[in-house]
């Protein structure tokens, strides 16, 4: 990764956070909680994948349709997040496999 890639990535992240700040306050709160959840769970493609930008797109459509954020995602934010990443490998899966177990099983 070169310096230009880092600069470009930083520009993209700033544009992304500007879109989040343009959302209504209730959407911003839920977005930040989802983001924290994803940072803890750790889907492998979170940093450069379409997940977070797609979520902002989804929220912007909800705002345009004059819907509340909980109308879009429901009251269980964690269940909504789990549904988004159910088929995505996570860092926990990689760690579990490196320990010799199958993902989702106790060792």
C-alpha positions as CSV (number, residue, x, y, z in Angstrom):
1,X,0.0,0.0,0.0
2,X,1.5,3.3,-1.1
3,X,1.1,6.7,0.2
4,X,-1.4,7.6,-2.5
5,X,-3.6,4.6,-1.4
6,X,-3.5,5.9,2.2
7,X,-4.4,9.4,1.1
8,X,-7.2,8.2,-1.1
9,X,-8.5,5.9,1.7
10,X,-8.5,8.8,4.1
11,X,-10.5,11.0,1.7
12,X,-13.0,8.3,1.2
13,X,-13.4,7.8,5.0
14,X,-13.9,11.5,5.5
15,X,-16.6,11.6,2.7
16,X,-18.2,8.7,4.4
17,X,-18.3,10.3,7.8
18,X,-19.6,13.5,6.3
19,X,-22.6,11.5,4.9
20,X,-23.2,10.0,8.4
21,X,-23.1,13.5,10.0
22,X,-25.8,14.6,7.5
23,X,-28.2,12.0,8.7
24,X,-30.8,12.9,11.4
25,X,-29.6,12.4,15.0
26,X,-31.5,9.1,15.6
27,X,-30.0,7.6,12.5
28,X,-26.5,8.8,13.6
29,X,-26.9,7.2,17.0
30,X,-28.0,3.8,15.5
31,X,-25.2,4.0,12.9
32,X,-22.6,4.5,15.5
33,X,-23.9,1.6,17.6
34,X,-23.8,-0.6,14.5
35,X,-20.3,0.5,13.6
36,X,-19.1,-0.3,17.2
37,X,-20.7,-3.7,16.9
38,X,-19.0,-4.4,13.6
39,X,-15.7,-3.3,15.0
40,X,-16.0,-5.7,17.9
41,X,-17.3,-8.7,15.8
42,X,-14.8,-7.9,13.0
43,X,-16.1,-8.9,9.6
44,X,-13.0,-9.4,7.5
45,X,-14.0,-7.0,4.7
46,X,-15.2,-4.2,6.9
47,X,-12.4,-1.8,6.1
48,X,-12.6,-1.9,2.4
49,X,-15.9,-3.6,1.8
50,X,-19.3,-2.3,0.9
51,X,-20.9,-2.9,4.3
52,X,-20.7,0.5,5.9
53,X,-21.3,2.6,2.8
54,X,-24.2,0.4,1.9
55,X,-25.6,1.0,5.4
56,X,-25.4,4.7,4.9
57,X,-27.2,4.3,1.5
58,X,-29.9,2.3,3.2
59,X,-30.3,5.0,5.9
60,X,-30.4,7.8,3.4
61,X,-33.2,6.0,1.6
62,X,-35.0,5.6,4.9
63,X,-34.7,9.4,5.6
64,X,-35.9,10.2,2.1
65,X,-39.0,7.9,2.6
66,X,-39.6,9.7,6.0
67,X,-39.2,6.5,8.0
68,X,-37.8,6.2,11.5
69,X,-34.6,4.3,11.9
70,X,-36.2,1.6,14.0
71,X,-38.9,1.1,11.3
72,X,-36.0,0.1,9.0
73,X,-33.9,-2.1,11.2
74,X,-36.2,-3.2,14.0
75,X,-35.6,-2.8,17.8
76,X,-32.8,-5.4,18.0
77,X,-29.8,-3.7,16.5
78,X,-27.5,-6.7,17.2
79,X,-29.9,-9.1,15.4
80,X,-29.9,-6.7,12.4
81,X,-26.1,-6.6,12.4
82,X,-25.9,-10.4,12.6
83,X,-28.2,-10.7,9.7
84,X,-26.0,-8.4,7.6
85,X,-22.8,-10.4,8.2
86,X,-24.3,-13.9,8.6
87,X,-22.4,-15.3,5.6
88,X,-19.3,-13.2,6.0
89,X,-16.2,-14.6,7.7
90,X,-15.1,-12.7,10.8
91,X,-11.8,-12.4,12.7
92,X,-13.4,-14.7,15.4
93,X,-13.9,-17.4,12.7
94,X,-10.3,-17.1,11.6
95,X,-9.1,-17.4,15.1
96,X,-11.3,-20.4,15.8
97,X,-10.0,-22.1,12.7
98,X,-6.4,-21.4,13.7
99,X,-7.1,-23.1,17.0
100,X,-8.2,-26.2,15.2
101,X,-12.0,-25.9,15.7
102,X,-14.9,-25.1,13.4
103,X,-16.4,-21.6,13.5
104,X,-19.2,-21.4,15.9
105,X,-18.1,-24.3,18.1
106,X,-16.4,-24.2,21.5
107,X,-12.9,-25.7,21.8
